[in-house]
């Protein structure tokens, strides 16, 4: 068997999740739904919603920000996925550099809503765990730096496989679904480089494309059967890498390796922000962050008074200034007034980001932060593992702070079960 056929067989097989994997899946579903509800307050949501309302008939699928609204499956997956990523608060697999929940959960939610029979929680959890495994596993198998927007590129495969499970497709059809997912895969790092709102739109398109791929197969269409290892497959076009580096470990359940994001900003900012959050409230003269090349690539960008919220969420100097000043990162502070605030701008200029020479193009840790206080004291902070990782979970206070802020940001029309009973919300349309 080839690595591709191993992946297809894994995607289609029946799975009984181990208890710890089931618990991780439930935890990350809850996190993703809460972040999606909070994302209803994000910039651009109204325009995305207005656009999706024009897509077809059969409006039966829920929107995480409005318990009274419905859209067709492709539109609901699109809007919900945008909401789950637009604040940069969604869970990530650091080794893969992939937000592996973000396309999978909204696509599965839409599939559940349009299913002819109720979907059982075990089946929903297995579909999500399989989809996340594929999205993260493809990222782990990559050996090249980011060229395309990897979370969306890999996310469409995982989401399509998860939807195919909910829809009850047979194994032969999974090959077509993954092939058509490859045909619909898109997204580049240019949006990230510019700090453009196109970044969550690319993700939303992955969730929508997953629904589309499954629908095409259900209606008799086929796709290429070598979408990963073929001469124009995933690892020829989008990434350098070897699919076997993922498939030889099938059953490892990479959803248990996911990281919760404590702050609504790029994951690459979190190690430094976590170190600064632990400092006592004193005036800081200078911050020097020693980070892997990927961190510099993702969040080392100059503060600009005219920057957009999407840019600011990826601007580590500005984020550091916010953390040092306000001891928190609140998306409601991503405003023109805050960007032009001379005090925050001055503090941002005291942040320096240096390449630590790590030769892994996908490494996000370890990191080290040097802090010089205004009174001359210096402190050197080693960060072997970033806050929110499986090895350094959020404590009860930190978790409560994230969920509390998500509740504050969520619309008044949000279904309260998203916070009180997230798995019940997922499976009970």
N, C-alpha and C positions, 0 to 999 in steps of 0.2 A: 504493500500500500504506500501511496505517496503521503507527504505531510498534509497536502490539501485534502485528500480523502479521509485522513485521520481527523482533521478539523471538522469536516462535514459530518462524519459519524458521531463525533462528540456533540456537535450542535443539535443533532436530531435525536440522540439517545435519551432514554428515560433516566432521570437522576433523582436520587434521594439525598438531599443535602445533609452533610454532617451537622450536628447541633451547633457547633461553633460557626460554621459557614452560614447556616440559616440565621443565626443571631446577628452576624455581620451584615447580611443582606437586609434584614429588617431595620437595622440601625442606619444603614446608608440610604434606604428608601425614605425613612423618616427625615433624614437630613436633606435629601434632594427635594422632597415635597415642601418642606419648610422654606428652603431657599427659593423654590419656585413661587411660593406665595409671596415672599418678600420682594421677589423680582417684579411683581405687578406694579411696584412703585418706580421701577427703573426707567430711565430715559429711552424713548423709542417704542415703548410697549403699545401705546395707543395706535401708532402708525402700523405696527406689525399686526395688531388685532384687526384694524380696518382693512388691511390687505387680505388677510386670511378669510374674512367674511365673504369675500367674493368667489371663493373656491368651491363650487359645486353644491349639491344638495345632500340631504341625509344627515342633518345636524343632530347627532346623537351623542357626541363625545364631550366630556367635561373640560372646563378650564380651571386651573388651580387657583386663579385669582378671583373667580366669580362663580359662586355656587348656582347662579340662576342662568348662566349662559351656556350654550352648546354650539359646537361647530362640527363639520364633517371630520373624519378621522385625520386626514392629512393636514387640515387647518389646525385642529386641536393639537396635534403633535408638534407642529411648527411653532405655534404661539407658546405652548407650555415649555418647549425646549429653550426658546429665546428667553423666557422668564427665568429659567433655571440657570442660565449662564450670564445674563446681562449684568449682574452685580459682581461677577468673578468670585462667587462664594461657594461654588459647587465642588464636591469631593473629587480628589485626583489620585491617580496611581503614580507615585513619584518616579519609580524605576522606568515606567513606560512613558512618562510625561503625557498622560492621557486622562482627561476628565471622563472616566469610563461609565459613570452613571447617567450622564447628562442627555445623551441621545436615546439611551435604552429605556429609561423610566417613562418619559412622555409617550414614546411609541407603544410601549406595553399598556399604558393607561388607556390610550385610544383603542387598542385592540380589544382590551377587556370590555370597554364600553359598547363596542359594536358586536360583541360575541353573541351568538344565538342562545347559548346556555351560560349559566353562571360559571365563572372561572374560580377554581378552588385556590386558596392561599398557597398551598404547596406548589401548584403548577405555576402560579405567578412568580413565586420566589425562585423556583428553578429556572424559569425563562429569564429573569433578570440576572441571576448569577451566571448563567451561560453567556448571555449577551455581554456582560461586563468582562467575563473571562476572555472572550474573543477580542474585544476592543483593547483591553490592557495587554493581552498576550501579543498581539501584533505590534504594539508599541515596545514591549520588552525585546522582541526579536529584531528591532531596528538597531543598526550600528552607526547610522549617519546622523549628523546634526539635523535639526528641524529645517525643512525646506517648505513643505506643505504644512497646513495646519493639522497636525497629527490627530488631535482629539476628534475632529469632525471626520477626517479621512478614515480612521479606524472605527469611529463610533457608528458609522452607517452599517458596517458589517455586523457589529454586535447587536444593534437595534433590529436589523432585518432578521437575524437568526432568532432573536427573542420573540418578535411578532409571529414568525413562522411557527414557533412552538405553540403560542396561544391560539393560532388559527388552525392547528392540527394538521399541518402539511406533512407529507411522508418524506423519508430521507432523500429520495431521488429529487424531490422538488427543492430541498435545501440547497443543492448544488446550483440550481437555477437562480434561487433567491440571492445567494452570495455573488453569483456572476452578475446579476442585474444591479446589486448594490455597488459592485465595482464600476459598472457603467455609469452610475449616478454619483460616484464619489467626487467631492470637490472641496476646495478650500486651501488658500495659501497663507503664508506668514506675512504677506504684505499688510493685511489688515491689522495684525498685531504690531508690526513695526511702526505703523502710523497711528496706532491707538484709535482705530476706527470702529464704529458700531457695527461694521460688517462682520466683526469677529463672532458675536453671538448669532448673527444672521446665517453665517456659514454652518454653525452648529445646528440651528433650527432646520436648515435644509437637509441635514443628515437624518434627522428624525422623520421629516416629511418623506425623504427619499426611501427610507426603510419601508414605510407604509406602501409607497408606490411600487417598490420592487415586489413585495408580497402580493399585492393586488394583481400585478401583471402576470405573475406565475399562476395565481388562482384562476385567471382568465385564459390560460393556455399558452402564454408566451414563455420562451426559454431564454437562458442567458449563457455566456461563456462558462466553461467548467474548469478553467485553470486561472482563476482571477488573482491568485497570489504568486504562483511560481512560473507562470507563463512568460513568454518573451515581452509581453506588454502588460504584465500583471503588476500587482501592488509593489512587489520588491524589485521591479525593473523601473517603474515610473516614479513612485512616490518616495521610496526609501531604499537605502542599502540595508541588507540584512538577510537572515536565513530563517525561513518559517519553522524549520525543525527546532530552532532555539526556543520556540514556544511549544510546539506540539509534543516534544519529547516529555514535557511536564504536564500534559493534560490531566486534569483531576486535582491539580494543586489548589484550585479555587482562588484566583487572584483577587476576588472581591474582598477577601479577608486581609489583603495587603493595602487596601485603599486608605487614604488619609482624609480626615475631616479638615476643612479650612476654617480656622477660628476667625479670620478677618475677611471682609469683602474686598479683596484685592488679589492680584496675581499670586499664585502659590509661591513663586520665586521670591516674593517679598517677605514671606512669613518667618523665616529663621531670624532675620535681622529685627523685624518688628517684635517678635516674641522676646528677644533679648532686651530690647529697649523697654518693653512693657514691664519687665521685672525690675527695672531700675527705680530707686527712690526718686522722689520728685525734686530734682536739683537742676540747676542750669548747666547745660551741656555746651562745651565749646567746640567739640569736633567728634565726628563718628567716622571711623574707617572700617569698612566691611571687606573682608577677604573671602571671596566667593568663587565657585567654579565658573568656567566660561559661559555655561548655559544661563546662569543667573544674570550675568552682565548682559548677555544677549536679550534677555526677556525684560529686565526691569531697570537697567542702567540707562536712564534717559533724563535729559535736563528738565528742571522745572520751567514751565512757561506760564505766564499769567493768562494766556488765551487758550490753554489746553482744554480738551474735552474731558468729560467724566471717564470715558473709555481709556483715554491716554493717562489720566491721573491715577487710575487703578493699577497702572503698570509703571508708575513713576516712583521709584523707591525713595529718592530724596524728599519728595513731597509727602509720601506716606510716613517717613521717619519724622518729619516736622510735625505732622498731625499727631503721631503717637507721643512724641515728647511733650507736646503742648496740651493735648486733651486726654491722653492715656487711653485712647480708643480710636478705632477706625469706623466711622459712621458714614454710610453712603449719602446721608442727607447733607454732609459737608462737602460733597463734590459739586460745588457751585462756582460760578464766576467770581463771586465775592471772596470765597476762600482761596481760589487760585490767584487772585490779585492781592491778597492780604500781604502787606510788606513784611510783617513779622514772620509769617510762615515761609515766605520766599527767602528771607535772610537765613532762617534756620536750615532750609533745604540746601543752601550753598555750603553748609558746614558738613555735609555728608559726602564722603568719597568712597567709591566702589572700586576695588582692585581685584584683578584676576589672580587666583591662587595657584594657577598652573596645573590644575586637575586635567588629566589627559582623556577623561571620559566625556564625550560630547553631550551625553544625556544626564550627567550627574547633577544633583541638586544639593548634595551634602557630601562631606561636612562643610561647615562654615566657621568663621571666626570674626568677632567684632571687637575693635578697640574703641573705647570711649574715653575722651578727655573732658573732665568737668571744668567749669569756669574757675574753680579754686586751684586748679593745677593737678588734682588727683587724676591718675590714669588707671583704667581697668581693662583687662583682656578677658573676653568671654568666649569660651569654646562652645560650639554648637554641633555636637556630633549627629544629632537627630532633630528634625524640625517638629515643633509643636503640632499636634494633630495626627502624627504618624502612629502606626500600631505600637511602636516601642515607646511612644510618649503621648498617650491619649489625653484628651482634654479632661480636666477634673470636673467635678459637679458644678463648681462655680463658673468655670469657663463655658461649659455646655449650657448652663442656664442663661448666661449672658448672651450667647448666640441665639438661642431659641427665643429669648425675650425680645431681642431686637428684631428678629424675623416677624414675630407677632405684631410688634409696633408698626412695621413697614407694610404688613399685609393689608389688603383691602378689607373694608367692613363687610363686603359681600363674600369673603372667603369662607369656605366650609370649615367650621372649627375642628372637624375630625382630622384635618391635615396635621394639626398639632396634638390633638387629644387621642386619636386612634388612627394613625397613618396607614397601617396595613388594612384595617377595616375600610378606610376611605378608598384605598387602591382597588380593592376587589369588589366593593359594593357600589355599583353604578346607581 
